[in-house]
């Protein structure tokens, strides 16, 4: 990628969020998770660019949107090394690394149909322990079922 | 150590806690220790031994039993959720035993109830008190639990009793563990990972005949039609194993055969008369073990 075209795709935004250090190939999933693909937001996607830290990475820029904690947690499940930059008046005013917590609660559904958390009308919140970070595997605290990152992405993106 | 605790998985108990339970089970006598205490049995799946042995244990200690039997006989049939049913039992009883077809149902019940909740079997996942009975049987019949050569035979994938047994036996240390099943019924990945992490030496095999001469404890289970997500999968593996008198004669003289029961056709009826068959004794031990457990959970010495 030439210097001028790189400048073009990563041009500054006035207000919004830049999600950096997304593992190469995951940018479209991040967009689906945020639900900003076909909506009111202007979205810029840069895929498979050089990264000093990770070799290759994706970047997603969403104009006019700040992420909720739930959205940040969801992104942590598909891009555990991502950085969230909050932009105001063309400047980064906040920069946070997403952090995959020890327990993931209320974000992911258990894929085991005979898990109590899938029974309608029971007051139970699906809760998972992070069993492995790389590759990501979540362990359902109710039924012991394990969920892979692929299954998580499928849940978020339908 | 036990008072007020929930009993959801055998993994929640250390070997020394289990030894304490077994010591109490060996010494326990019928009496009136639990007079005035009420056990609620909430069984949303068929059960004979678990339910009756809990009821017998409570009655032998002077306590009383109330019961919910089957979803169709409860307000669940009217659309009440499990959590509300448990809340009601929580206000009536001092301890609740629950059996449910869904995995994690006992954990949900324990979150809702203030009194101790005992998992009497949830889906294919856990049956901790059966494992306590199994380990106690080995201790009584073999004189020790540690460092035995053990085979688990049958449905190692969907069987909750055998899964809990494997978790339990590894807490004490195993000389060698043979996991004998057709490939579709081999233990689930999380169970195999647990065995690896515990340092247990184990071997997956389909050939019981090959290993039967080495075994000190043979734990055979029914292939459970009701746990198969796909009935055609059951048709492929049903009748995979049959413990015959001829096979039993190849076993060591001092070996024992256990089965959590009910058994169907995986054990030849003639084997029942063999001195190695201890599964009816195993079912009998369920009463003192559950007497001891109820006493400990309710804090009665």
Interface residues (C-beta under 8 A of the other chain):
Chain A: X112 X113 X114 X115 X116 X117 X119 X121 X122 X123 X124 X139 X140 X141 X142 X143 X144 X145 X146
Chain B: X81 X82 X83 X100 X101 X102 X103 X104 X105 X107 X108 X111 X112 X122 X123 X124 X125 X189 X190 X229
